[in-house]
Amino acid sequence: MTVYVTCLIAMYRGPLIKIPCYQLMFYNGIVDVMDLIVGSFIAAYFHFRGAVFCSDPVIGQIAGHLVWSVWNGASFDCVILALNRAVEMLPITRRIRFIFKGNFPCSLIIRQLSRTYAT
């Protein structure tokens, strides 16, 4: 995870962060780090405690919500990034290139943040 965070810092400091693809990849990296934290540390906590749903339902509900939200966010981010790459690479998609111009990638990220934490 240290290497991942170091790469995210380097990506943020570089001049490429102005390109929509790198903005989406940077956000996807943040969501992946959250996914690593939720998927590994919470699972290890439950494992060491020997917890099941009946023994601790509140923490189980919160952990389940976090896991579902982060997975949902990561999946949506990958789909948006794939759409971005397809729009940039395929000549037939010239008509919808306006989607990834200007501030619209940032609005996609904000929309995904609200969607991730609302589910």
C-alpha positions, 0 to 999 in steps of 0.5 A: 500500500505504501508504493500505491500511495507514493505513486498517487502522490507522484501522479498528483504532483505531475503535470498530467493530472490536468488530463481527464484520464489521469484525474479518473485514474487518480480517483480510482487509485484513492478508491482502491486504497480505501478498498484495500483498507476496508477489505483487509483490515476490517476482515482481519479484525473480524477474523481475530475476534471470531465475529459473526453477524449475530455477535456484533450486528452493528459493526457487521452492518457498518462494515458491510455498508463500507465494503459495498460502497467501496466496491460499487465506487471502484466498479463504476470508476472502472467503467467510466475510465474504460468509457473515457479510453474508448472515447479517446481511442475510437474514431467512431465515438467522436460525437461524444468526446465532449463528455470528457472535456472541461470540468465534466470529469470532476463532476463525474467524480463528485457524482460518484462520491455522492453515489458511493456514500448514499448506497 
